[in-house]
Amino acid sequence: MATAASTLQQGIDAIRDGRYADAIPLLEEWCTVTGPWAERYPEAVRVLMQAYQQTGDLAAAIALCEDLSHHDNESLKHWAWKLLPTLTQQLPEDGPRTEFVTLPHAETGHTALQISKKKPREIRQHNNKF
């Protein structure tokens, strides 16, 4: 059985070799086994995100990004919040969209994610009403 460190390294090596599909299960396993507070977790999830994007698994990339947007690591949280809109813009026109909305009873500056079946143009038009 491989150690956690070797599993992570194998995943990183697979990414470097362009074997993104091979990297995903290795990196997912490492992240699951070590947990989000492991020292190398930020590095691992960034590489995993790259693998998801390169294989076209935008749903997995968005789900991971949404999870990371609540992480205790401020740098990782900020990175996820910056990346999330870029990922959602890559979804097909007819797929579900993620949008940010202000909650009526939320504290100032808080937003929420909302899945919408509207097309991007409809979302932009809807958001411009506020």
BAGUMI-676972 format. One record per residue: x, y, z of N, C-alpha, C in turn; residue number from 0; residue in one letter. Coordinates in steps of 0.05 Angstrom, whole numbers, plus 5000, padded with zeros to 4 digits. Layout:
N
<npx=X	npy=Y	npz=Z	capx=X	capy=Y	capz=Z	cpx=X	cpy=Y	cpz=Z	resi=NUM	resn=A> .
...
//
This chain:
130
<npx=5017	npy=4976	npz=5000	capx=5000	capy=5000	capz=5000	cpx=5018	cpy=5025	cpz=5000	resi=0	resn=M> .
<npx=5011	npy=5044	npz=4984	capx=5027	capy=5068	capz=4981	cpx=5022	cpy=5087	cpz=5005	resi=1	resn=A> .
<npx=5042	npy=5102	npz=5012	capx=5039	capy=5121	capz=5034	cpx=5025	cpy=5146	cpz=5023	resi=2	resn=T> .
<npx=5015	npy=5162	npz=5041	capx=5001	capy=5186	capz=5033	cpx=5020	cpy=5204	cpz=5017	resi=3	resn=A> .
<npx=5045	npy=5207	npz=5026	capx=5064	capy=5224	capz=5012	cpx=5069	cpy=5214	cpz=4984	resi=4	resn=A> .
<npx=5072	npy=5188	npz=4981	capx=5078	capy=5177	capz=4954	cpx=5053	cpy=5180	cpz=4936	resi=5	resn=S> .
<npx=5029	npy=5177	npz=4947	capx=5005	capy=5180	capz=4932	cpx=5003	cpy=5209	cpz=4921	resi=6	resn=T> .
<npx=5009	npy=5228	npz=4938	capx=5008	capy=5256	capz=4929	cpx=5029	cpy=5260	cpz=4907	resi=7	resn=L> .
<npx=5053	npy=5250	npz=4911	capx=5074	capy=5254	capz=4891	cpx=5067	cpy=5241	cpz=4865	resi=8	resn=Q> .
<npx=5055	npy=5217	npz=4866	capx=5046	capy=5203	capz=4842	cpx=5025	cpy=5220	cpz=4827	resi=9	resn=Q> .
<npx=5007	npy=5232	npz=4842	capx=4987	capy=5250	capz=4829	cpx=5000	cpy=5274	cpz=4816	resi=10	resn=G> .
<npx=5019	npy=5286	npz=4830	capx=5033	capy=5310	capz=4819	cpx=5049	cpy=5302	cpz=4794	resi=11	resn=I> .
<npx=5062	npy=5279	npz=4795	capx=5078	capy=5269	capz=4772	cpx=5059	cpy=5264	cpz=4748	resi=12	resn=D> .
<npx=5036	npy=5252	npz=4754	capx=5017	capy=5247	capz=4732	cpx=5008	cpy=5273	cpz=4719	resi=13	resn=A> .
<npx=5003	npy=5294	npz=4735	capx=4996	capy=5320	capz=4724	cpx=5019	cpy=5331	cpz=4706	resi=14	resn=I> .
<npx=5043	npy=5329	npz=4716	capx=5066	capy=5339	capz=4701	cpx=5069	cpy=5324	cpz=4674	resi=15	resn=R> .
<npx=5062	npy=5299	npz=4674	capx=5064	capy=5282	capz=4650	cpx=5039	cpy=5286	cpz=4632	resi=16	resn=D> .
<npx=5020	npy=5302	npz=4640	capx=4996	capy=5306	capz=4624	cpx=4976	cpy=5283	cpz=4627	resi=17	resn=G> .
<npx=4979	npy=5266	npz=4648	capx=4961	capy=5244	capz=4652	cpx=4940	cpy=5252	cpz=4673	resi=18	resn=R> .
<npx=4923	npy=5271	npz=4666	capx=4904	capy=5283	capz=4684	cpx=4884	cpy=5263	cpz=4695	resi=19	resn=Y> .
<npx=4874	npy=5245	npz=4678	capx=4854	capy=5226	capz=4688	cpx=4867	cpy=5206	cpz=4708	resi=20	resn=A> .
<npx=4893	npy=5200	npz=4705	capx=4906	capy=5183	capz=4724	cpx=4911	cpy=5197	cpz=4750	resi=21	resn=D> .
<npx=4915	npy=5223	npz=4749	capx=4921	capy=5239	capz=4773	cpx=4897	cpy=5242	cpz=4792	resi=22	resn=A> .
<npx=4873	npy=5243	npz=4780	capx=4849	capy=5249	capz=4796	cpx=4845	cpy=5230	cpz=4819	resi=23	resn=I> .
<npx=4844	npy=5203	npz=4814	capx=4839	capy=5185	capz=4837	cpx=4861	cpy=5186	cpz=4858	resi=24	resn=P> .
<npx=4886	npy=5190	npz=4849	capx=4908	capy=5192	capz=4868	cpx=4905	cpy=5217	cpz=4886	resi=25	resn=L> .
<npx=4899	npy=5239	npz=4874	capx=4896	capy=5264	capz=4889	cpx=4871	cpy=5264	cpz=4907	resi=26	resn=L> .
<npx=4849	npy=5253	npz=4896	capx=4825	capy=5251	capz=4912	cpx=4830	cpy=5233	cpz=4937	resi=27	resn=E> .
<npx=4844	npy=5211	npz=4933	capx=4850	capy=5193	capz=4955	cpx=4867	cpy=5208	cpz=4976	resi=28	resn=E> .
<npx=4888	npy=5222	npz=4966	capx=4906	capy=5236	capz=4985	cpx=4890	cpy=5256	cpz=5001	resi=29	resn=W> .
<npx=4873	npy=5272	npz=4988	capx=4857	capy=5292	capz=5001	cpx=4838	cpy=5280	cpz=5022	resi=30	resn=C> .
<npx=4827	npy=5257	npz=5015	capx=4808	capy=5244	capz=5034	cpx=4823	cpy=5232	cpz=5058	resi=31	resn=T> .
<npx=4845	npy=5219	npz=5053	capx=4861	capy=5206	capz=5074	cpx=4873	cpy=5227	cpz=5093	resi=32	resn=V> .
<npx=4885	npy=5248	npz=5082	capx=4899	capy=5267	capz=5099	cpx=4882	cpy=5288	cpz=5111	resi=33	resn=T> .
<npx=4860	npy=5295	npz=5098	capx=4842	capy=5315	capz=5108	cpx=4850	cpy=5344	cpz=5100	resi=34	resn=G> .
<npx=4831	npy=5362	npz=5103	capx=4836	capy=5390	capz=5094	cpx=4855	cpy=5406	cpz=5111	resi=35	resn=P> .
<npx=4864	npy=5396	npz=5133	capx=4883	capy=5411	capz=5150	cpx=4911	cpy=5402	cpz=5147	resi=36	resn=W> .
<npx=4916	npy=5383	npz=5128	capx=4943	capy=5374	capz=5123	cpx=4960	cpy=5397	cpz=5111	resi=37	resn=A> .
<npx=4985	npy=5397	npz=5117	capx=5003	capy=5419	capz=5108	cpx=5003	cpy=5422	cpz=5078	resi=38	resn=E> .
<npx=5002	npy=5401	npz=5063	capx=5004	capy=5402	capz=5034	cpx=4976	cpy=5402	cpz=5020	resi=39	resn=R> .
<npx=4955	npy=5404	npz=5036	capx=4928	capy=5404	capz=5025	cpx=4923	cpy=5426	cpz=5004	resi=40	resn=Y> .
<npx=4931	npy=5450	npz=5010	capx=4927	capy=5471	capz=4989	cpx=4941	cpy=5464	cpz=4962	resi=41	resn=P> .
<npx=4965	npy=5454	npz=4964	capx=4979	capy=5446	capz=4939	cpx=4963	cpy=5423	cpz=4925	resi=42	resn=E> .
<npx=4954	npy=5404	npz=4940	capx=4941	capy=5381	capz=4929	cpx=4915	cpy=5389	cpz=4915	resi=43	resn=A> .
<npx=4899	npy=5406	npz=4928	capx=4873	capy=5413	capz=4916	cpx=4877	cpy=5431	cpz=4892	resi=44	resn=V> .
<npx=4897	npy=5447	npz=4892	capx=4903	capy=5463	capz=4868	cpx=4910	cpy=5446	cpz=4844	resi=45	resn=R> .
<npx=4926	npy=5425	npz=4849	capx=4933	capy=5407	capz=4828	cpx=4909	cpy=5390	cpz=4819	resi=46	resn=V> .
<npx=4892	npy=5382	npz=4839	capx=4868	capy=5367	capz=4833	cpx=4849	cpy=5384	cpz=4816	resi=47	resn=L> .
<npx=4847	npy=5409	npz=4823	capx=4830	capy=5428	capz=4807	cpx=4839	cpy=5429	cpz=4778	resi=48	resn=M> .
<npx=4866	npy=5430	npz=4775	capx=4877	capy=5431	capz=4748	cpx=4869	cpy=5405	cpz=4732	resi=49	resn=Q> .
<npx=4870	npy=5383	npz=4746	capx=4863	capy=5357	capz=4733	cpx=4834	cpy=5357	cpz=4725	resi=50	resn=A> .
<npx=4817	npy=5366	npz=4743	capx=4788	capy=5368	capz=4736	cpx=4784	cpy=5385	cpz=4712	resi=51	resn=Y> .
<npx=4796	npy=5408	npz=4711	capx=4793	capy=5427	capz=4689	cpx=4803	cpy=5414	cpz=4663	resi=52	resn=Q> .
<npx=4826	npy=5402	npz=4664	capx=4838	capy=5390	capz=4639	cpx=4822	cpy=5367	cpz=4629	resi=53	resn=Q> .
<npx=4808	npy=5353	npz=4646	capx=4791	capy=5330	capz=4637	cpx=4763	cpy=5339	cpz=4630	resi=54	resn=T> .
<npx=4757	npy=5365	npz=4634	capx=4730	capy=5375	capz=4628	cpx=4709	cpy=5369	cpz=4649	resi=55	resn=G> .
<npx=4717	npy=5360	npz=4672	capx=4698	capy=5355	capz=4694	cpx=4693	cpy=5380	cpz=4710	resi=56	resn=D> .
<npx=4678	npy=5398	npz=4697	capx=4672	capy=5424	capz=4709	cpx=4655	cpy=5421	cpz=4734	resi=57	resn=L> .
<npx=4637	npy=5402	npz=4734	capx=4620	capy=5398	capz=4758	cpx=4637	cpy=5391	cpz=4783	resi=58	resn=A> .
<npx=4656	npy=5374	npz=4779	capx=4674	capy=5367	capz=4802	cpx=4691	cpy=5391	cpz=4810	resi=59	resn=A> .
<npx=4701	npy=5406	npz=4790	capx=4717	capy=5429	capz=4796	cpx=4701	cpy=5450	cpz=4811	resi=60	resn=A> .
<npx=4676	npy=5455	npz=4803	capx=4659	capy=5474	capz=4816	cpx=4652	cpy=5465	cpz=4844	resi=61	resn=I> .
<npx=4646	npy=5440	npz=4848	capx=4640	capy=5429	capz=4874	cpx=4663	cpy=5432	cpz=4893	resi=62	resn=A> .
<npx=4687	npy=5426	npz=4884	capx=4711	capy=5429	capz=4900	cpx=4716	cpy=5458	cpz=4907	resi=63	resn=L> .
<npx=4712	npy=5475	npz=4887	capx=4716	capy=5504	capz=4891	cpx=4696	cpy=5515	cpz=4912	resi=64	resn=C> .
<npx=4672	npy=5506	npz=4911	capx=4652	capy=5514	capz=4930	cpx=4659	cpy=5505	cpz=4958	resi=65	resn=E> .
<npx=4669	npy=5480	npz=4961	capx=4678	capy=5471	capz=4987	cpx=4702	cpy=5487	cpz=4997	resi=66	resn=D> .
<npx=4720	npy=5493	npz=4979	capx=4744	capy=5508	capz=4988	cpx=4738	cpy=5537	cpz=4995	resi=67	resn=L> .
<npx=4716	npy=5548	npz=4985	capx=4709	capy=5575	capz=4991	cpx=4701	cpy=5579	cpz=5020	resi=68	resn=S> .
<npx=4699	npy=5557	npz=5035	capx=4693	capy=5558	capz=5064	cpx=4716	cpy=5547	cpz=5081	resi=69	resn=H> .
<npx=4739	npy=5543	npz=5069	capx=4762	capy=5531	capz=5083	cpx=4774	cpy=5551	cpz=5102	resi=70	resn=H> .
<npx=4787	npy=5541	npz=5123	capx=4799	capy=5559	capz=5143	cpx=4824	cpy=5573	cpz=5132	resi=71	resn=D> .
<npx=4837	npy=5561	npz=5113	capx=4861	capy=5574	capz=5101	cpx=4852	cpy=5597	cpz=5083	resi=72	resn=N> .
<npx=4859	npy=5621	npz=5092	capx=4849	capy=5646	capz=5078	cpx=4859	cpy=5647	cpz=5049	resi=73	resn=E> .
<npx=4884	npy=5639	npz=5045	capx=4895	capy=5640	capz=5018	cpx=4879	cpy=5621	cpz=4999	resi=74	resn=S> .
<npx=4874	npy=5597	npz=5009	capx=4859	capy=5578	capz=4993	cpx=4830	cpy=5587	cpz=4989	resi=75	resn=L> .
<npx=4818	npy=5598	npz=5009	capx=4791	capy=5608	capz=5007	cpx=4789	cpy=5631	cpz=4986	resi=76	resn=K> .
<npx=4808	npy=5649	npz=4987	capx=4809	capy=5671	capz=4967	cpx=4813	cpy=5660	cpz=4939	resi=77	resn=H> .
<npx=4831	npy=5641	npz=4936	capx=4836	capy=5629	capz=4910	cpx=4811	cpy=5617	cpz=4899	resi=78	resn=W> .
<npx=4796	npy=5602	npz=4916	capx=4771	capy=5589	capz=4907	cpx=4750	cpy=5610	cpz=4899	resi=79	resn=A> .
<npx=4747	npy=5631	npz=4914	capx=4727	capy=5651	capz=4908	cpx=4734	cpy=5665	cpz=4881	resi=80	resn=W> .
<npx=4760	npy=5669	npz=4876	capx=4768	capy=5681	capz=4850	cpx=4763	cpy=5662	cpz=4827	resi=81	resn=K> .
<npx=4768	npy=5637	npz=4831	capx=4766	capy=5617	capz=4809	cpx=4737	cpy=5609	cpz=4803	resi=82	resn=L> .
<npx=4720	npy=5610	npz=4822	capx=4692	capy=5600	capz=4818	cpx=4677	cpy=5613	cpz=4795	resi=83	resn=L> .
<npx=4678	npy=5640	npz=4793	capx=4663	capy=5652	capz=4770	cpx=4675	cpy=5643	cpz=4743	resi=84	resn=P> .
<npx=4701	npy=5640	npz=4742	capx=4714	capy=5631	capz=4717	cpx=4704	cpy=5603	cpz=4709	resi=85	resn=T> .
<npx=4702	npy=5586	npz=4729	capx=4693	capy=5558	capz=4723	cpx=4664	cpy=5558	cpz=4714	resi=86	resn=L> .
<npx=4647	npy=5573	npz=4728	capx=4619	capy=5573	capz=4721	cpx=4614	cpy=5585	cpz=4693	resi=87	resn=T> .
<npx=4630	npy=5603	npz=4685	capx=4628	capy=5614	capz=4658	cpx=4634	cpy=5594	cpz=4636	resi=88	resn=Q> .
<npx=4649	npy=5573	npz=4644	capx=4657	capy=5552	capz=4624	cpx=4635	cpy=5531	cpz=4620	resi=89	resn=Q> .
<npx=4614	npy=5532	npz=4637	capx=4593	capy=5512	capz=4634	cpx=4578	cpy=5517	cpz=4608	resi=90	resn=L> .
<npx=4568	npy=5495	npz=4596	capx=4552	capy=5499	capz=4571	cpx=4529	cpy=5517	cpz=4575	resi=91	resn=P> .
<npx=4520	npy=5530	npz=4554	capx=4498	capy=5550	capz=4556	cpx=4473	cpy=5538	cpz=4567	resi=92	resn=E> .
<npx=4468	npy=5512	npz=4562	capx=4442	capy=5500	capz=4571	cpx=4445	cpy=5486	cpz=4598	resi=93	resn=D> .
<npx=4469	npy=5486	npz=4610	capx=4473	capy=5473	capz=4636	cpx=4465	cpy=5491	cpz=4659	resi=94	resn=G> .
<npx=4464	npy=5479	npz=4683	capx=4457	capy=5495	capz=4707	cpx=4480	cpy=5515	cpz=4712	resi=95	resn=P> .
<npx=4474	npy=5538	npz=4722	capx=4493	capy=5559	capz=4728	cpx=4494	cpy=5564	cpz=4758	resi=96	resn=R> .
<npx=4517	npy=5573	npz=4767	capx=4520	capy=5582	capz=4794	cpx=4521	cpy=5612	cpz=4793	resi=97	resn=T> .
<npx=4506	npy=5625	npz=4811	capx=4507	capy=5654	capz=4812	cpx=4508	cpy=5663	cpz=4841	resi=98	resn=E> .
<npx=4518	npy=5687	npz=4845	capx=4519	capy=5698	capz=4872	cpx=4495	cpy=5716	cpz=4876	resi=99	resn=F> .
<npx=4482	npy=5713	npz=4898	capx=4459	capy=5730	capz=4904	cpx=4462	cpy=5741	cpz=4932	resi=100	resn=V> .
<npx=4451	npy=5764	npz=4937	capx=4450	capy=5776	capz=4964	cpx=4425	cpy=5766	cpz=4978	resi=101	resn=T> .
<npx=4429	npy=5757	npz=5002	capx=4406	capy=5747	capz=5018	cpx=4393	cpy=5771	cpz=5032	resi=102	resn=L> .
<npx=4367	npy=5773	npz=5032	capx=4354	capy=5796	capz=5044	cpx=4360	cpy=5800	cpz=5073	resi=103	resn=P> .
<npx=4364	npy=5779	npz=5088	capx=4369	capy=5782	capz=5117	cpx=4398	cpy=5776	cpz=5125	resi=104	resn=H> .
<npx=4416	npy=5775	npz=5105	capx=4444	capy=5769	capz=5111	cpx=4458	cpy=5794	cpz=5121	resi=105	resn=A> .
<npx=4480	npy=5788	npz=5135	capx=4496	capy=5811	capz=5144	cpx=4509	cpy=5824	cpz=5120	resi=106	resn=E> .
<npx=4516	npy=5849	npz=5123	capx=4528	capy=5864	capz=5101	cpx=4553	cpy=5850	cpz=5090	resi=107	resn=T> .
<npx=4554	npy=5848	npz=5064	capx=4577	capy=5836	capz=5051	cpx=4575	cpy=5806	cpz=5047	resi=108	resn=G> .
<npx=4555	npy=5793	npz=5058	capx=4552	capy=5764	capz=5055	cpx=4536	cpy=5758	cpz=5029	resi=109	resn=H> .
<npx=4544	npy=5737	npz=5016	capx=4529	capy=5728	capz=4992	cpx=4524	cpy=5698	cpz=4995	resi=110	resn=T> .
<npx=4509	npy=5687	npz=4977	capx=4504	capy=5659	capz=4976	cpx=4506	cpy=5649	cpz=4947	resi=111	resn=A> .
<npx=4512	npy=5624	npz=4944	capx=4512	capy=5612	capz=4917	cpx=4484	cpy=5601	cpz=4912	resi=112	resn=L> .
<npx=4476	npy=5603	npz=4887	capx=4450	capy=5593	capz=4879	cpx=4453	cpy=5580	cpz=4852	resi=113	resn=Q> .
<npx=4442	npy=5556	npz=4850	capx=4443	capy=5542	capz=4824	cpx=4418	cpy=5551	cpz=4808	resi=114	resn=I> .
<npx=4423	npy=5559	npz=4784	capx=4402	capy=5569	capz=4767	cpx=4401	cpy=5554	cpz=4741	resi=115	resn=S> .
<npx=4377	npy=5549	npz=4731	capx=4374	capy=5537	capz=4705	cpx=4372	cpy=5558	cpz=4683	resi=116	resn=K> .
<npx=4374	npy=5583	npz=4690	capx=4374	capy=5605	capz=4670	cpx=4399	cpy=5604	cpz=4654	resi=117	resn=K> .
<npx=4397	npy=5613	npz=4630	capx=4421	capy=5616	capz=4613	cpx=4436	cpy=5640	cpz=4622	resi=118	resn=K> .
<npx=4462	npy=5642	npz=4616	capx=4479	capy=5664	capz=4626	cpx=4468	cpy=5691	cpz=4620	resi=119	resn=P> .
<npx=4456	npy=5695	npz=4596	capx=4445	capy=5721	capz=4589	cpx=4422	cpy=5728	cpz=4607	resi=120	resn=R> .
<npx=4405	npy=5709	npz=4614	capx=4383	capy=5714	capz=4632	cpx=4392	cpy=5721	cpz=4660	resi=121	resn=E> .
<npx=4414	npy=5708	npz=4669	capx=4425	capy=5714	capz=4695	cpx=4435	cpy=5742	cpz=4696	resi=122	resn=I> .
<npx=4450	npy=5750	npz=4675	capx=4460	capy=5778	capz=4675	cpx=4437	cpy=5798	cpz=4675	resi=123	resn=R> .
<npx=4417	npy=5793	npz=4659	capx=4394	capy=5811	capz=4658	cpx=4380	cpy=5812	cpz=4685	resi=124	resn=Q> .
<npx=4377	npy=5789	npz=4698	capx=4364	capy=5787	capz=4724	cpx=4380	cpy=5802	cpz=4745	resi=125	resn=H> .
<npx=4406	npy=5799	npz=4745	capx=4424	capy=5812	capz=4765	cpx=4425	cpy=5842	cpz=4760	resi=126	resn=N> .
<npx=4422	npy=5851	npz=4736	capx=4423	capy=5880	capz=4731	cpx=4398	cpy=5894	cpz=4741	resi=127	resn=N> .
<npx=4378	npy=5880	npz=4749	capx=4353	capy=5892	capz=4760	cpx=4358	cpy=5903	cpz=4788	resi=128	resn=K> .
<npx=4379	npy=5894	npz=4802	capx=4383	capy=5902	capz=4830	cpx=4401	cpy=5926	cpz=4832	resi=129	resn=F> .
//
